[in-house]
Amino acid sequence: MEILSISTHQRVAMIDITHDVKRIVQASDIQNGIVTVFVPHTTCGITINEHADPDVKRDILFQLEKIAPYEKGYHHYEKNADSHIKTSLIGSSETILLEDGNVILGTWQGIFLCDFDGPRVRKVYVKILGDAA
């Protein structure tokens, strides 16, 4: 298992970590199996979506803000209840197929760390299970 340390610079951001995950996979001896990408945070998630057009990230974050707006009378004392709600909607992990030493993603797909309570340093766990070369 590898652990990435990702620094975010805004309160809400989607950071493309596809290259980092692919680098970890290529450095491993695993050729076929699965890759799990997981964050151990309650205000940060992992998702797979389009990474070619930056407007997609903006649109996702825009809609999540409409669903769970910042500081709108929540009871949570840390004033980040919206971050917890957004993380529950996005989820804390993704599982990706691995074949012939490559992650299987669609042409436009990327893997994103979604921080909803930054800026912070976030941990991302990447675990590869499968058959070695």
C-alpha positions in Angstrom: 0.0 0.0 0.0 1.1 3.5 -0.8 0.1 6.7 0.9 -0.1 10.0 -1.0 0.0 13.3 0.8 -2.0 15.9 -1.1 -2.0 19.6 -0.1 -5.1 21.5 -1.0 -5.2 25.3 -1.3 -8.9 26.2 -1.2 -11.8 25.3 1.0 -13.4 23.3 -1.8 -11.4 21.7 -4.6 -11.2 18.7 -6.9 -7.6 17.7 -7.4 -6.7 15.3 -10.3 -4.6 12.5 -8.8 -4.8 10.2 -11.8 -1.1 10.5 -12.6 -0.2 9.7 -9.0 -2.3 6.6 -8.9 -0.9 5.4 -12.3 2.7 6.1 -11.1 2.0 3.8 -8.0 0.5 1.1 -10.2 3.4 1.2 -12.7 6.0 1.0 -9.9 4.3 -2.2 -8.5 4.7 -5.7 -9.8 0.9 -6.2 -10.0 -0.3 -6.7 -13.6 -3.9 -7.7 -13.2 -6.4 -7.0 -10.3 -7.9 -4.0 -8.7 -6.7 -0.7 -7.3 -8.6 0.8 -4.4 -8.2 4.6 -3.7 -9.4 5.6 -0.3 -9.3 8.7 1.9 -9.6 8.4 5.7 -11.3 11.8 6.1 -14.9 12.7 6.8 -14.8 16.0 4.8 -12.9 14.7 1.8 -13.8 12.2 -0.9 -12.7 10.3 -4.0 -14.5 10.2 -7.3 -14.0 9.3 -11.0 -15.2 11.8 -13.6 -14.2 13.7 -16.7 -10.8 15.3 -16.4 -10.5 16.8 -19.9 -12.8 19.8 -19.4 -12.2 21.8 -16.2 -15.8 23.1 -16.5 -17.0 19.6 -15.4 -15.2 20.1 -12.0 -16.7 23.5 -11.7 -20.2 22.2 -12.5 -19.9 19.4 -10.0 -18.8 21.7 -7.2 -21.5 24.2 -8.1 -24.2 21.7 -7.8 -22.9 20.2 -4.6 -22.9 23.7 -3.1 -26.5 24.1 -4.1 -27.4 20.7 -2.4 -25.4 21.5 0.8 -24.6 25.2 1.0 -21.9 26.4 3.3 -23.0 27.8 6.7 -26.7 27.4 6.3 -27.9 26.9 9.9 -26.5 23.4 10.5 -26.1 22.2 14.0 -22.6 20.7 13.8 -20.4 22.9 16.0 -17.4 22.8 13.7 -19.3 24.8 11.0 -18.4 22.3 8.3 -21.6 20.2 8.1 -21.8 21.0 4.4 -18.4 19.3 4.0 -19.6 16.1 5.7 -22.8 16.0 3.5 -20.8 16.5 0.3 -18.4 13.8 1.3 -21.3 11.4 1.9 -22.6 12.1 -1.5 -19.2 11.6 -3.3 -18.0 8.7 -1.1 -14.6 8.0 0.4 -13.2 5.5 -2.1 -13.1 4.1 -5.7 -12.2 0.7 -7.0 -10.5 0.6 -10.4 -9.7 -2.4 -12.6 -6.1 -3.2 -13.4 -5.1 -5.1 -16.5 -1.7 -5.6 -18.0 -0.2 -3.1 -15.5 -2.6 -0.3 -16.5 -5.6 1.1 -14.7 -8.8 0.8 -16.7 -10.3 4.2 -17.2 -12.4 5.6 -20.0 -10.9 8.1 -22.4 -12.1 11.1 -20.5 -12.0 9.7 -16.9 -9.7 10.8 -14.2 -9.5 10.1 -10.4 -10.1 13.1 -8.2 -9.5 13.9 -4.6 -12.5 16.1 -3.5 -11.7 18.4 -0.6 -14.7 20.1 1.0 -13.0 21.5 4.1 -9.6 22.8 3.1 -7.0 24.0 2.8 -5.5 20.9 4.4 -3.0 18.1 3.8 -4.9 15.0 2.9 -3.9 11.4 2.9 -4.8 9.1 0.0 -4.3 5.4 0.4 -3.7 3.4 -2.8 -3.9 -0.4 -2.4 -3.3 -2.8 -5.3 -4.5 -6.4 -5.1 -3.9 -8.9 -7.8 -1.4 -11.0 -9.7 2.3 -10.1 -9.8 4.3 -10.2 -13.1 
